[in-house]
Amino acid sequence: MSTVLDICSRAAGVKYDVQKLTTDEKNEALTRAAERLIQRQEEILAANQKDIDNGIAGNMPEGLIDRLTLTGDRIEQIAEGLREVAALPDPVGQVMEEFTRPNGLKIRKVRVPMGVIGVIYESRPNVTADAFALCFKAGSAVILKGGSDAIHSNVAITQVLRDSLAECGITPDAVQLIAVTDRAATREFMTMRDYVDVLIPRGGAGLIRATVENSKIPVIETGTGNCHIYVDKDADIEKAIPIIINAKTQRIGVCNAAESLVVHSAVMEQFLPAFSEAMHSRGVELRADEASRAFLPYANEAAEEDYGREYLDLIMSVKTVDSAEEAIEHINRYHTGHSDSIITENRETAKKFLDQVDSACVYVNASTRFTDGFEFGFGAEIGISTQKLHARGPMGLTEITSYKYTIEGDGQIRG
């Protein structure tokens, strides 16, 4: 039996044991895991340093190194995410809808676990704990397939999680890591339809496309983030600059970072010089259209493909428009359906933007960096869905459950 098949078979074998756990049992295990992650952070950080050293030696881009890096503070944030999930209401067993038919049948729509959830992800070791916490609280076993860049970190974190479950008398196979790093193992994982109920890819465009095109398991598609900020003619410029600085530069290697700026021509002269200085002082390269370059002394010429790129780097495209309608049209053409924001004091324009921009998350006067399960109060998230079926936006507990109908009768037969 191959390693992948063995792991998937074991997960399928324990999924009903996981489903039977009470809310208190799940919460106790999550709280214990949070404690152990902090207590054993030195071994996790030592493993993470191996991955960082390998990344630097392999000329990994700065943004991806940042995404890979763990610190004491980041481990505390991961642990806090587990505590947040433990504090959330348990979705399993929630009655979503109930009604009685004229024939007396009592029908309820009830949330139930997915069963076995597979998660394929890249160089983000925090996903290892986040995905476990959400899937486990939602009553499912989880199989993790991280990227080779973070393999040492993922192995260390998974071991802590498995040990924590065992301490609580719960099968450690509720969380398993496929530690084989070659692509053949990933392709094999995508064929395990008999064992895995749903597959969630979390990473770059290439990973997501490969999963959607090759998986035999149903996929919840998470998306890349070409996120836009539109500075409207009625924008508060003093409000706009800090929002854009935060959205672009706080963390450049994440999917909710802003990659594209759209600006109304009526405020170019007032807004762009201040924007230019803010970006230049932070090392951001601007790739701009001809109209805006007159007010952007450090900008390079934008090519057509720049408007649709997720850079994950200190690069930002700039496009000028003559109306909010043109801004919306541009964003809907080039975005990835993730997160887009408008800066405006005009409530009518803001409503039009909210109604017409076709993204999972649409903001007014706020940074796109808030598209996050933790920030939305969901606890840790399993990903940001940019598709429209089943789940959209930050996927928390309810998005990774299914439902079934329970029907109670008193002798009814169908005529």
C-alpha positions as CSV (number, residue, x, y, z in Angstrom):
1,M,0.0,0.0,0.0
2,S,1.4,3.4,-0.9
3,T,1.9,6.1,1.7
4,V,-0.8,8.3,0.3
5,L,-3.3,5.4,0.1
6,D,-2.5,4.3,3.6
7,I,-3.0,7.8,5.0
8,C,-6.3,8.2,3.2
9,S,-7.5,4.8,4.2
10,R,-6.8,5.5,7.9
11,A,-8.6,8.9,7.7
12,A,-11.6,7.3,6.3
13,G,-11.4,4.6,9.0
14,V,-11.6,7.2,11.8
15,K,-14.0,9.8,10.4
16,Y,-17.0,8.4,12.2
17,D,-15.1,8.4,15.5
18,V,-14.3,12.1,14.9
19,Q,-18.0,12.8,14.1
20,K,-19.1,11.3,17.4
21,L,-16.9,13.6,19.5
22,T,-18.9,16.0,21.7
23,T,-18.4,19.8,21.5
24,D,-16.6,19.7,24.9
25,E,-14.2,17.0,23.8
26,K,-13.3,18.9,20.6
27,N,-12.8,22.2,22.5
28,E,-10.6,20.5,25.1
29,A,-8.4,19.0,22.4
30,L,-8.1,22.4,20.6
31,T,-7.2,24.2,23.8
32,R,-4.6,21.5,24.6
33,A,-3.1,21.8,21.1
34,A,-2.8,25.6,21.5
35,E,-1.0,25.1,24.8
36,R,1.4,22.5,23.4
37,L,2.2,24.7,20.3
38,I,3.5,27.4,22.6
39,Q,5.2,25.0,25.0
40,R,7.0,23.3,22.1
41,Q,7.7,26.4,20.0
42,E,11.5,26.0,20.2
43,E,11.3,22.7,18.2
44,I,8.9,24.2,15.8
45,L,11.1,27.3,15.3
46,A,14.2,25.1,14.8
47,A,12.4,23.1,12.1
48,N,11.1,26.3,10.5
49,Q,14.7,27.7,10.4
50,K,15.7,24.7,8.2
51,D,13.0,25.6,5.8
52,I,14.0,29.3,5.8
53,D,17.6,28.4,5.2
54,N,16.6,26.2,2.3
55,G,14.4,29.0,0.9
56,I,17.2,31.5,1.0
57,A,19.6,29.1,-0.6
58,G,17.1,28.5,-3.4
59,N,16.6,32.3,-3.9
60,M,13.0,32.3,-2.7
61,P,11.4,35.8,-3.2
62,E,11.2,38.0,-0.1
63,G,7.5,37.8,0.0
64,L,7.5,34.0,0.1
65,I,10.2,33.9,2.7
66,D,8.0,36.1,4.9
67,R,5.0,33.9,4.3
68,L,7.1,30.9,5.3
69,T,8.7,32.4,8.4
70,L,7.5,31.6,11.9
71,T,8.3,33.6,15.0
72,G,7.3,33.4,18.6
73,D,4.6,36.0,18.0
74,R,3.3,34.1,14.9
75,I,3.1,30.9,16.9
76,E,1.1,32.7,19.6
77,Q,-1.2,33.9,16.8
78,I,-1.6,30.4,15.5
79,A,-2.4,29.2,19.1
80,E,-4.9,32.0,19.5
81,G,-6.6,30.9,16.3
82,L,-7.1,27.5,17.8
83,R,-8.5,29.0,21.0
84,E,-10.8,31.2,18.9
85,V,-12.1,28.1,17.1
86,A,-12.7,26.4,20.4
87,A,-14.7,29.4,21.5
88,L,-17.0,29.4,18.5
89,P,-20.4,27.6,18.4
90,D,-20.2,24.1,17.2
91,P,-21.9,23.9,13.8
92,V,-22.5,20.2,13.9
93,G,-26.1,19.4,14.6
94,Q,-27.4,22.9,14.1
95,V,-30.9,22.9,12.6
96,M,-30.7,25.2,9.6
97,E,-34.4,24.9,8.7
98,E,-37.4,23.0,9.9
99,F,-41.0,22.7,8.6
100,T,-44.0,20.3,8.7
101,R,-45.6,19.1,5.5
102,P,-49.4,18.9,5.1
103,N,-49.2,15.1,5.5
104,G,-47.6,15.6,9.0
105,L,-44.0,14.8,8.1
106,K,-41.6,16.9,10.2
107,I,-38.5,17.8,8.1
108,R,-35.3,19.3,9.4
109,K,-32.2,20.5,7.6
110,V,-29.3,19.7,9.9
111,R,-25.5,20.6,9.6
112,V,-23.3,17.5,9.5
113,P,-19.5,16.9,9.0
114,M,-18.0,16.5,5.6
115,G,-16.2,13.4,6.7
116,V,-12.6,13.5,5.4
117,I,-11.3,16.9,4.2
118,G,-8.0,17.1,2.2
119,V,-6.1,20.4,2.1
120,I,-3.3,21.0,-0.4
121,Y,-1.2,24.1,0.4
122,E,2.1,25.8,-0.2
123,S,4.7,27.6,1.9
124,R,2.5,28.7,4.8
125,P,3.1,26.5,7.9
126,N,0.3,28.3,9.8
127,V,-2.2,26.6,7.5
128,T,-1.2,23.2,9.1
129,A,-2.7,24.3,12.4
130,D,-5.5,26.4,11.0
131,A,-6.8,23.7,8.7
132,F,-6.7,21.1,11.5
133,A,-8.6,23.3,13.9
134,L,-11.4,24.1,11.6
135,C,-11.8,20.6,10.1
136,F,-11.7,19.0,13.6
137,K,-14.2,21.4,15.2
138,A,-16.5,20.8,12.2
139,G,-16.3,17.1,12.9
140,S,-14.1,16.0,10.1
141,A,-10.8,14.2,9.8
142,V,-8.2,16.1,7.8
143,I,-5.4,15.1,5.5
144,L,-2.7,17.8,4.9
145,K,-0.4,18.0,1.9
146,G,1.9,21.0,2.4
147,G,4.6,22.1,0.0
148,S,8.2,20.9,0.1
149,D,9.3,24.5,1.0
150,A,7.7,24.1,4.5
151,I,8.1,20.4,5.0
152,H,10.2,20.6,8.3
153,S,7.8,23.1,9.8
154,N,4.7,21.1,8.8
155,V,6.1,17.9,10.2
156,A,6.9,19.5,13.5
157,I,3.5,21.3,13.9
158,T,1.6,18.1,12.9
159,Q,3.4,16.1,15.5
160,V,2.4,18.5,18.2
161,L,-1.2,18.3,17.1
162,R,-1.2,14.5,17.0
163,D,0.4,14.3,20.4
164,S,-2.2,16.7,21.8
165,L,-5.0,14.6,20.5
166,A,-3.5,11.4,21.9
167,E,-3.2,13.1,25.3
168,C,-7.0,13.8,25.2
169,G,-7.8,10.2,24.3
170,I,-8.6,11.0,20.7
171,T,-7.3,9.2,17.7
172,P,-4.2,11.0,16.3
173,D,-5.3,10.0,12.8
174,A,-7.9,12.8,13.0
175,V,-5.0,14.9,11.5
176,Q,-2.4,13.4,9.1
177,L,0.3,14.9,7.0
178,I,1.4,13.5,3.7
179,A,5.1,14.2,4.1
180,V,6.1,12.9,0.7
181,T,7.1,16.0,-1.2
182,D,7.2,14.9,-4.8
183,R,4.4,15.9,-7.2
184,A,3.5,12.3,-7.9
185,A,2.2,12.0,-4.3
186,T,0.1,15.1,-4.8
187,R,-1.4,13.7,-8.0
188,E,-2.1,10.4,-6.3
189,F,-3.8,12.3,-3.5
190,M,-6.1,14.0,-6.0
191,T,-7.4,10.5,-7.1
192,M,-8.5,9.3,-3.6
193,R,-12.2,9.9,-4.2
194,D,-13.2,6.7,-2.3
195,Y,-11.6,8.0,0.9
196,V,-11.7,11.8,0.8
197,D,-14.9,13.8,0.6
198,V,-13.7,17.2,-0.4
199,L,-10.4,18.8,-1.4
200,I,-9.4,22.4,-0.8
201,P,-6.3,23.8,-2.5
202,R,-4.7,26.8,-0.8
203,G,-1.9,28.5,-2.7
204,G,-0.9,30.2,-6.0
205,A,-2.7,30.1,-9.3
206,G,-0.7,27.1,-10.5
207,L,-1.6,24.9,-7.6
208,I,-5.3,25.9,-7.7
209,R,-5.5,25.3,-11.5
210,A,-3.8,22.0,-11.2
211,T,-6.1,20.8,-8.5
212,V,-9.3,21.9,-10.2
213,E,-8.2,20.3,-13.5
214,N,-6.8,17.1,-12.2
215,S,-8.7,16.2,-9.0
216,K,-11.2,13.4,-9.0
217,I,-12.4,14.6,-5.6
218,P,-14.9,17.5,-5.4
219,V,-12.9,20.7,-5.0
220,I,-13.7,23.9,-3.1
221,E,-11.7,26.4,-5.1
222,T,-9.7,29.1,-3.2
223,G,-8.4,31.9,-5.3
224,T,-5.4,34.1,-6.0
225,G,-5.7,37.7,-5.0
226,N,-5.3,40.5,-7.5
227,C,-7.0,42.9,-5.1
228,H,-7.8,46.5,-6.2
229,I,-8.2,49.8,-4.4
230,Y,-10.1,52.5,-6.2
231,V,-9.6,56.1,-5.2
232,D,-12.8,57.9,-6.2
233,K,-13.1,61.6,-7.1
234,D,-14.9,62.0,-3.7
235,A,-12.2,60.3,-1.7
236,D,-10.7,61.6,1.5
237,I,-7.0,61.7,0.4
238,E,-5.7,61.7,4.0
239,K,-7.7,58.5,4.7
240,A,-6.7,56.9,1.4
241,I,-2.9,56.9,1.8
242,P,-2.7,54.9,5.1
243,I,-5.3,52.4,3.8
244,I,-3.2,51.8,0.6
245,I,0.1,51.6,2.6
246,N,-1.5,49.0,4.8
247,A,-3.1,47.0,2.0
248,K,0.1,46.9,-0.1
249,T,3.0,46.8,2.3
250,Q,2.0,45.2,5.7
251,R,2.5,41.7,4.3
252,I,3.3,41.5,0.6
253,G,3.1,37.7,0.2
254,V,-0.5,37.2,1.1
255,C,-3.6,36.9,-1.1
256,N,-5.4,39.8,0.5
257,A,-2.6,42.3,-0.2
258,A,-3.5,45.0,-2.7
259,E,-1.8,44.6,-6.1
260,S,-3.6,47.2,-8.2
261,L,-4.6,50.9,-7.7
262,V,-7.4,52.5,-9.7
263,V,-7.6,56.3,-9.4
264,H,-10.2,58.8,-10.7
265,S,-8.6,61.4,-13.0
266,A,-10.3,64.2,-11.1
267,V,-8.0,63.6,-8.1
268,M,-4.8,62.5,-9.9
269,E,-3.0,65.8,-9.4
270,Q,-3.9,66.0,-5.7
271,F,-3.5,62.3,-4.8
272,L,-0.8,60.7,-6.9
273,P,2.3,62.7,-5.7
274,A,1.6,61.8,-2.1
275,F,0.8,58.2,-3.1
276,S,4.1,58.1,-5.1
277,E,6.2,59.3,-2.2
278,A,4.5,56.8,0.2
279,M,5.2,53.9,-2.1
280,H,8.7,55.0,-3.1
281,S,9.7,55.3,0.6
282,R,8.6,51.7,1.1
283,G,10.4,50.3,-1.9
284,V,7.3,49.7,-4.0
285,E,7.7,49.7,-7.8
286,L,4.9,51.3,-9.6
287,R,3.8,50.2,-13.1
288,A,1.4,52.8,-14.4
289,D,-0.5,54.0,-17.4
290,E,0.5,57.1,-19.4
291,A,-2.0,59.5,-17.7
292,S,-0.9,58.7,-14.2
293,R,2.9,58.7,-14.9
294,A,2.8,62.5,-15.3
295,F,2.3,62.6,-11.5
296,L,4.4,59.5,-10.6
297,P,8.1,60.4,-11.0
298,Y,9.3,56.9,-10.1
299,A,6.8,54.8,-12.1
300,N,7.5,52.5,-15.0
301,E,5.2,51.9,-17.9
302,A,2.5,49.3,-17.3
303,A,2.0,46.5,-19.7
304,E,-1.5,45.1,-20.3
305,E,-0.7,41.9,-18.2
306,D,0.3,44.1,-15.2
307,Y,-3.3,44.9,-14.5
308,G,-4.2,41.2,-14.0
309,R,-1.2,40.1,-12.0
310,E,-0.9,38.9,-8.4
311,Y,2.6,40.1,-7.7
312,L,3.2,38.9,-4.2
313,D,6.0,41.5,-4.2
314,L,6.7,45.2,-3.8
315,I,5.1,46.0,-7.1
316,M,1.8,47.7,-7.8
317,S,-0.1,48.6,-11.0
318,V,-1.8,52.0,-11.4
319,K,-4.7,52.7,-13.8
320,T,-6.6,56.0,-14.2
321,V,-10.3,56.2,-15.0
322,D,-12.8,59.0,-15.6
323,S,-15.7,57.6,-13.7
324,A,-16.7,55.1,-11.0
325,E,-18.4,53.1,-13.7
326,E,-15.2,52.8,-15.6
327,A,-13.4,51.8,-12.4
328,I,-15.9,49.0,-11.7
329,E,-15.6,47.8,-15.3
330,H,-11.8,47.7,-15.1
331,I,-11.8,45.9,-11.7
332,N,-14.4,43.3,-12.9
333,R,-12.2,42.6,-16.0
334,Y,-8.9,42.2,-14.2
335,H,-9.5,41.1,-10.7
336,T,-9.6,37.5,-9.4
337,G,-12.9,37.8,-7.4
338,H,-11.1,38.1,-4.1
339,S,-11.2,41.5,-2.4
340,D,-11.6,45.0,-3.8
341,S,-12.0,48.4,-2.0
342,I,-13.3,51.9,-2.8
343,I,-12.1,55.0,-1.0
344,T,-14.9,57.6,-1.2
345,E,-17.1,59.8,0.9
346,N,-20.0,59.6,-1.6
347,R,-22.5,57.1,-0.2
348,E,-24.2,56.6,-3.6
349,T,-21.0,55.8,-5.3
350,A,-20.0,53.5,-2.4
351,K,-23.3,51.6,-2.8
352,K,-22.8,51.3,-6.5
353,F,-19.3,49.8,-6.0
354,L,-20.6,47.4,-3.3
355,D,-23.5,46.3,-5.6
356,Q,-21.6,45.9,-8.9
357,V,-18.1,44.7,-8.1
358,D,-18.2,40.9,-8.4
359,S,-15.8,39.9,-5.6
360,A,-16.1,37.7,-2.5
361,C,-15.3,40.7,-0.3
362,V,-16.0,44.3,-1.3
363,Y,-14.9,47.2,1.0
364,V,-15.6,50.9,1.5
365,N,-12.9,53.0,3.1
366,A,-10.9,50.0,4.5
367,S,-7.9,47.9,3.7
368,T,-8.3,44.6,1.8
369,R,-6.1,43.0,4.4
370,F,-9.2,42.4,6.5
371,T,-10.3,39.5,4.3
372,D,-9.4,36.9,6.8
373,G,-11.3,34.4,8.9
374,F,-9.7,35.7,12.2
375,E,-10.5,39.3,11.4
376,F,-14.1,38.4,10.5
377,G,-14.5,36.6,13.8
378,F,-14.5,33.1,12.3
379,G,-11.3,32.0,14.1
380,A,-8.7,30.5,11.9
381,E,-9.8,30.1,8.2
382,I,-9.2,27.3,5.8
383,G,-8.9,29.6,2.8
384,I,-10.6,32.4,0.9
385,S,-13.0,31.0,-1.6
386,T,-13.5,33.0,-4.8
387,Q,-16.0,30.6,-6.4
388,K,-19.7,30.9,-6.0
389,L,-21.0,27.4,-5.3
390,H,-21.2,26.3,-1.7
391,A,-18.7,28.8,-0.1
392,R,-17.4,32.3,-0.9
393,G,-15.0,34.5,1.0
394,P,-13.2,33.4,4.2
395,M,-14.2,29.9,4.9
396,G,-14.9,29.2,8.6
397,L,-16.6,26.4,10.3
398,T,-20.0,26.5,8.6
399,E,-18.5,26.6,5.2
400,I,-16.7,23.2,5.7
401,T,-19.8,21.4,6.9
402,S,-22.5,19.8,4.8
403,Y,-26.1,19.1,5.7
404,K,-28.7,16.4,5.6
405,Y,-32.4,16.2,6.0
406,T,-34.0,14.3,8.8
407,I,-37.7,13.3,8.4
408,E,-39.9,12.2,11.2
409,G,-43.2,10.6,10.5
410,D,-46.0,8.6,12.2
411,G,-46.9,5.9,9.7
412,Q,-47.2,8.1,6.5
413,I,-47.0,6.3,3.2
414,R,-46.9,7.9,-0.2
415,G,-50.0,7.5,-2.4
